[in-house]
């Protein structure tokens, strides 16, 4: 098992550009989620999904879209990047009765 | 809204000393998690606590859960430099759709 795979690891965007952060897991986990990590603020939930075709908003969803067409993939789309979206993004997954597995993170800088 | 508060946010310790990190949360929880994060790295799961009175130990770290007080503690025994990292607690609750909510983290520095 590869676990949770995030790509890319690093990205620099210009303000206004769009991009998709990829997240894939091979553990057949129902639950997947996206977090952003900013200094001194812990991890904040952006969006999450409890299964294919089902998504919901977390604490800080503005400026981000998600979809869950398959169990394995949960991409995060930045519609029009802003400097405030400079952060480290983590994807996580879990089964209903289990603990969370985190990806290695994507470090995004918006200039 | 589910809130999770950790304290202290920064902890500087001497090697060989003991200390405790506290995690308070605002509602009934189903699970409480402790994670470790090294600089530039992802989160490493340390403990998952499911029930009142649960205690788990791994090496020099021991975590406990008091659901009535809505409090978890991470106790560090005889700290060593390798324990230097950021420690997060996180809570999930069925009342809040099983979303995982994190505390702000405790930066631990162990000085030799």
Interface residues (C-beta under 8 A of the other chain):
Chain A: X31 X33 X35 X40 X41 X42 X43 X44 X45 X48 X50 X56 X58 X59 X90 X92 X99 X100 X101 X102 X103 X104 X105
Chain B: X4 X9 X33 X41 X42 X43 X45 X48 X88 X90 X97 X98 X99 X100 X101 X102 X103 X104 X105
